[in-house]
Amino acid sequence: MKCDICGKAQQFGHNVSHSKRRTNHRWVANIQSARVMRDGKQVRLAVCTRCLRTEQKHATGV
């Protein structure tokens, strides 16, 4: 999945052992389904937790 706000998605790479053997690894972004206010309406978006935290901070006026 992909964050609807920032576009963050999974990334691919390798786990590298001490003997330098490489095995495939993927890092998956923490994507949550959330209701977010957009243009005065609540819409359901797939949002990463960093964007969700930022949205909540702006909504409360901190």
Buried (B, 14 or more C-beta within 10 A) or exposed (E): EEBBBEEBEEEEEEEEEEEEEEEEEEEEBEBEEBEBEEEEEEEEBBBBBBBBEBBEEEEEEE
